[in-house]
């Protein structure tokens, strides 16, 4: 004789607990996979960009070197302009 507290008294709500347990385990697995895999990636991201910029070719490279030397302070403004003018004449 079941009075609601015996073996079959809680069976009416047992399926809800089982369903919640399955949903919870599924969510934990999804979160673990995202955490291990680095999350969701949508579209291109900056980390996929090459770390080294392509080197300019032809007449651009000497100008780039000259600009770098000027930026580092190895040459002054007068020398930079003279050398840049010389490069433009070529």
C-alpha positions as CSV (number, residue, x, y, z in Angstrom):
1,X,0.0,0.0,0.0
2,X,1.6,3.2,-1.2
3,X,0.9,6.2,0.9
4,X,3.1,8.5,-1.3
5,X,6.3,8.0,0.7
6,X,7.2,4.6,-0.4
7,X,9.1,3.2,-3.4
8,X,6.7,4.5,-6.0
9,X,5.7,7.8,-4.3
10,X,8.3,9.9,-6.1
11,X,8.1,8.3,-9.5
12,X,5.8,11.0,-10.9
13,X,8.6,13.7,-10.6
14,X,11.5,11.3,-11.3
15,X,11.4,11.9,-15.1
16,X,11.9,15.6,-14.6
17,X,15.0,15.1,-12.5
18,X,16.4,12.6,-15.1
19,X,15.7,15.1,-17.9
20,X,17.5,17.9,-16.0
21,X,20.4,15.6,-15.3
22,X,20.8,14.7,-19.0
23,X,20.6,18.4,-20.0
24,X,23.1,19.4,-17.4
25,X,25.6,16.7,-18.4
26,X,25.2,17.8,-22.1
27,X,25.9,21.4,-21.2
28,X,28.9,20.5,-19.2
29,X,30.3,18.5,-22.1
30,X,29.7,21.4,-24.5
31,X,31.4,23.9,-22.2
32,X,34.3,21.6,-21.7
33,X,34.8,21.2,-25.5
34,X,34.6,24.9,-26.0
35,X,37.1,25.6,-23.2
36,X,39.6,23.0,-24.5
37,X,39.1,24.1,-28.1
38,X,39.5,27.8,-27.5
39,X,35.8,28.9,-27.8
40,X,33.8,29.6,-30.9
41,X,35.5,31.3,-33.7
42,X,33.5,33.4,-36.1
43,X,35.2,35.0,-39.2
44,X,38.9,35.8,-39.6
45,X,40.8,36.7,-36.5
46,X,43.9,38.6,-35.9
47,X,45.9,35.7,-34.5
48,X,45.6,34.0,-38.0
49,X,47.5,36.9,-39.6
50,X,51.1,36.2,-40.5
51,X,53.6,37.4,-37.9
52,X,56.0,38.7,-40.5
53,X,55.0,41.4,-42.9
54,X,55.8,40.8,-46.6
55,X,59.1,42.6,-47.5
56,X,58.8,45.3,-50.2
57,X,60.6,44.7,-53.4
58,X,62.3,47.0,-55.9
59,X,62.7,50.6,-55.0
60,X,60.5,50.4,-51.9
61,X,62.9,48.5,-49.8
62,X,65.7,51.2,-49.7
63,X,63.1,53.8,-48.8
64,X,61.9,51.6,-46.0
65,X,65.4,51.1,-44.7
66,X,66.0,54.8,-44.8
67,X,62.8,55.6,-43.0
68,X,63.6,53.0,-40.3
69,X,67.1,54.5,-39.8
70,X,65.5,58.0,-39.5
71,X,62.9,56.7,-37.0
72,X,65.6,55.1,-34.8
73,X,67.6,58.4,-34.9
74,X,70.6,57.0,-36.7
75,X,70.4,59.9,-39.3
76,X,69.1,63.4,-38.9
77,X,66.4,65.2,-41.0
78,X,68.9,66.8,-43.4
79,X,70.6,63.5,-44.2
80,X,67.2,61.7,-44.5
81,X,66.0,64.3,-47.1
82,X,69.2,64.2,-49.1
83,X,69.2,60.4,-49.3
84,X,65.5,60.3,-50.1
85,X,66.0,62.8,-52.9
86,X,68.9,60.7,-54.2
87,X,66.7,57.6,-54.2
88,X,63.9,59.5,-56.1
89,X,66.4,60.5,-58.8
90,X,67.2,56.9,-59.6
